[in-house]
Amino acid sequence: MAELPISVDSLKRFWNAQVHDPNKWAFNMKFLRAAGMFAGSVIFIRNFGESVAL
C-alpha cells in the first residue's frame, strides 16, 4: 500500500494545536465566520440578485 504523505498522528496534532490554543481558536473562528458570511452572500445574490438589482 502506498505511503501517505500526511499521517493521521500529524493531523491529530495539527487539529489539537488549532482547537486547544485560545489565540489560534480566536483567529479560526473569525476566519470561519468571514468565510460563512462570504458563502452566504454569494448564495443570496445568486438566488435573489435580480430582485435586489436597481
NUMI-891445 format. One line per field, with one value per residue (C-alpha): x, y, z. Coordinates in steps of 0.05 Angstrom, whole numbers, m for minus. Layout:
% NUMI-891445
c1 <- (X,...);
c2 <- (Y,...);
c3 <- (Z,...);
% end
This chain:
% NUMI-891445
c1 <- (0,25,53,10,48,9,m1,m62,m20,4,m68,m88,m31,m50,m124,m108,m59,m111,m170,m139,m96,m140,m103,m108,m180,m200,m169,m200,m269,m261,m238,m296,m346,m319,m320,m391,m414,m380,m411,m479,m476,m456,m515,m562,m541,m546,m617,m644,m597,m648,m698,m644,m616,m637);
c2 <- (0,70,112,172,239,261,214,210,229,293,311,299,342,398,394,396,453,494,479,480,543,603,651,605,587,661,671,608,629,697,663,613,669,710,650,634,706,706,639,662,727,691,643,701,742,681,668,739,781,803,826,864,899,971);
c3 <- (0,m16,40,56,55,117,176,220,280,247,230,302,328,279,299,373,364,327,372,441,433,451,405,345,361,362,293,266,290,257,193,193,207,149,102,123,111,42,22,48,9,m55,m47,m31,m91,m137,m114,m106,m148,m199,m148,m109,m171,m183);
% end
